[in-house]
């Protein structure tokens, strides 16, 4: 339990990474990070979170993002608020995953925490670009992104009780809804606005997805090794 909570502390610190790198984001960095954000969300949903039997929960997750944006009004653009809500849900799942892994063994816990940290870094860069484009100040982005990261601590305790496949599928659906309905159009708009290379954006999309495939393979290898050891 203690190691899982310490891993959540690291995850919360990572929530500041986007702000540290992109405080003075140029046009190229903006559309690059928006592209990476959309690509990693889709890949993360399809590779790490969804299971075939939970397709309806996935559909509800995607629908919830579209519905949320339709009714949300305020100074901050709806897709930014939706991004924070989805990020909080995703961090909850990450915390549950680490909690369950550390409950199994320390080696499984540490390898899972490392995998989460690796795929969290590019996502935080993308989140910063998304929230800035939604109208939040730099200070606001750092503060709200950090608050969203704290749900991982509750996830640790949740992971001690149950992993929740339907919750993972719902989160996967919300990732797909947010990436395809909200972030991808923003990435295309930024790309056109700053005259970015569409070929480079396509390569970034493929590279982002391939990166998460690699992380998934490493996680699977570790899980198989762990089960064989037992």
C-alpha positions in Angstrom: 0.0 0.0 0.0 2.7 2.5 1.0 4.7 1.9 -2.3 1.5 2.4 -4.3 0.8 5.7 -2.5 4.4 6.9 -3.1 4.0 6.1 -6.8 0.9 8.3 -6.8 3.0 11.1 -5.4 5.3 10.7 -8.4 2.3 10.7 -10.7 1.0 13.9 -9.2 4.4 15.5 -9.6 4.3 14.5 -13.3 1.1 16.5 -13.7 3.3 19.6 -13.7 5.5 18.3 -16.6 3.4 19.9 -19.3 3.6 23.3 -17.7 7.4 23.1 -17.2 8.0 22.2 -20.8 5.4 24.2 -22.6 4.9 27.4 -20.6 6.1 29.3 -23.7 4.7 27.0 -26.3 5.1 28.0 -29.9 2.6 27.3 -32.6 4.5 24.2 -33.7 4.6 22.8 -30.1 0.9 23.5 -29.7 -0.3 21.5 -32.7 2.3 18.8 -32.0 1.1 18.3 -28.4 -2.5 18.4 -29.4 -1.8 15.7 -32.1 0.1 13.6 -29.5 -2.8 14.0 -27.0 -5.4 12.8 -29.4 -3.3 9.9 -30.6 -2.2 8.7 -27.1 -5.8 8.9 -25.8 -7.1 6.7 -28.7 -4.2 4.2 -28.4 -4.4 4.2 -24.6 -8.2 3.4 -24.8 -7.8 0.6 -27.3 -4.6 -0.9 -25.9 -4.6 -0.5 -22.1 -8.1 0.0 -21.0 -10.8 -1.7 -23.1 -11.8 -5.3 -23.1 -14.2 -6.7 -25.8 -16.9 -7.7 -23.3 -17.3 -4.2 -22.0 -18.2 -2.5 -25.3 -21.4 -1.0 -24.0 -19.6 0.7 -21.1 -17.1 2.0 -23.6 -19.9 3.4 -25.7 -21.4 5.1 -22.6 -18.0 6.7 -21.9 -17.8 8.2 -25.3 -21.4 9.4 -25.2 -20.8 11.0 -21.8 -18.1 13.3 -23.2 -20.2 14.5 -26.1 -23.2 15.0 -23.7 -21.0 16.8 -21.2 -19.7 19.2 -23.7 -23.2 19.9 -25.1 -24.5 21.2 -21.7 -21.3 22.7 -20.3 -21.1 26.5 -20.6 -18.7 29.1 -19.1 -15.5 31.0 -19.7 -13.5 27.8 -20.2 -14.3 26.0 -23.4 -16.3 22.7 -22.7 -13.6 20.4 -24.1 -11.2 21.7 -21.5 -13.5 20.9 -18.6 -14.2 17.5 -20.2 -10.5 16.9 -20.5 -10.0 17.5 -16.8 -12.9 15.2 -15.9 -11.6 12.4 -18.2 -8.0 12.9 -16.8 -9.3 12.6 -13.2 -11.1 9.3 -14.2 -8.0 8.0 -15.9 -5.8 8.8 -12.9 -8.3 6.9 -10.8 -7.8 3.9 -13.0 -4.0 4.3 -12.9 -4.1 4.4 -9.1 -6.3 1.3 -9.0 -3.9 -0.5 -11.3 -0.9 0.4 -9.2 -2.8 -0.5 -6.0 -3.7 -3.9 -7.4 -0.2 -4.5 -8.7 1.5 -3.7 -5.4 -1.0 -5.9 -3.6 0.2 -8.8 -5.8 4.0 -8.2 -5.4 6.5 -5.4 -5.1 8.1 -6.3 -8.4 4.8 -6.2 -10.2 4.0 -2.9 -8.5 7.2 -1.1 -9.4 7.1 -2.3 -13.1 3.4 -1.1 -13.3 4.3 2.2 -11.7 7.1 2.7 -14.2 4.8 1.9 -17.2 2.2 4.3 -15.9 4.9 7.1 -15.4 6.2 6.5 -19.0 2.9 6.8 -20.7 1.8 9.7 -18.3 4.6 12.1 -19.5 3.5 12.6 -23.1 -0.1 12.7 -22.0 0.6 15.6 -19.6 2.3 17.5 -22.4 -0.8 17.0 -24.4 -3.1 18.0 -21.5 -1.3 21.3 -21.0 -1.7 22.2 -24.7 -5.4 21.2 -24.6 -6.2 23.2 -21.4 -4.3 26.3 -22.6 -6.3 26.2 -25.8 -9.5 25.8 -23.8 -8.8 29.2 -22.1 -7.1 28.3 -18.8 -4.1 30.4 -17.6 -0.8 28.7 -17.0 -1.4 28.8 -13.3 -4.9 27.5 -13.8 -3.6 24.6 -15.9 -1.0 23.6 -13.3 -3.5 23.8 -10.4 -6.4 21.9 -12.0 -4.2 19.3 -13.6 -2.6 18.7 -10.2 -6.0 18.3 -8.6 -7.0 15.8 -11.3 -3.9 13.8 -10.5 -5.0 13.3 -6.9 -7.8 10.9 -7.8 -5.0 8.3 -8.2 -4.7 8.1 -4.4 -8.3 7.1 -4.1 -7.7 4.6 -7.0 -5.0 2.9 -4.9 -7.6 2.0 -2.3 -10.1 1.0 -5.0 -7.5 -1.3 -6.5 -7.1 -3.1 -3.2 -10.8 -4.1 -3.5 -11.5 -4.5 -7.2 -10.0 -3.6 -10.6 -13.4 -2.7 -12.2 -13.3 -3.8 -15.8 -16.5 -1.8 -16.6 -14.9 1.3 -15.2 -11.8 0.8 -17.4 -14.1 0.4 -20.4 -16.0 3.5 -19.5 -12.7 5.4 -19.2 -11.6 4.0 -22.6 -14.8 5.3 -24.2 -14.4 8.7 -22.7 -10.8 8.8 -24.0 -12.1 8.0 -27.5 -14.9 10.5 -27.3 -12.6 13.3 -26.1 -9.8 12.5 -28.5 -12.0 12.2 -31.7 -14.8 14.6 -30.9 -12.8 17.4 -29.2 -9.0 17.2 -29.3 -8.5 16.0 -32.9 -10.5 18.9 -34.4 -8.5 21.3 -32.2 -5.3 19.7 -33.4 -6.4 20.2 -37.1 -7.3 23.8 -36.4 -4.0 24.5 -34.8 -2.2 22.7 -37.6 -3.8 24.9 -40.2 -3.5 28.1 -38.1 0.3 27.6 -37.7 0.8 26.1 -41.1 2.2 22.9 -39.7 3.2 19.8 -41.7 0.3 17.4 -42.1 2.8 14.6 -42.9 4.6 15.3 -39.6 1.3 15.3 -37.7 0.5 11.9 -39.3 3.9 10.5 -38.3 3.5 11.8 -34.8 0.1 10.1 -34.5 1.6 6.8 -35.6 4.7 7.2 -33.3 2.5 8.0 -30.3 0.3 4.9 -30.9 3.4 2.7 -31.4 4.9 4.0 -28.2 1.9 2.9 -26.2 2.0 -0.5 -28.0 5.6 -0.9 -26.8 4.6 0.0 -23.3 1.7 -2.5 -23.5 4.1 -5.3 -24.7 6.5 -4.5 -21.8 3.5 -4.7 -19.3 2.4 -8.0 -20.8 5.9 -9.5 -20.6 6.1 -8.5 -17.0 2.7 -10.0 -16.1 3.6 -13.3 -17.9 6.9 -13.5 -16.1 5.2 -12.8 -12.8 2.6 -15.5 -13.3 5.3 -18.0 -14.4 7.3 -17.2 -11.3 4.3 -18.1 -9.1 
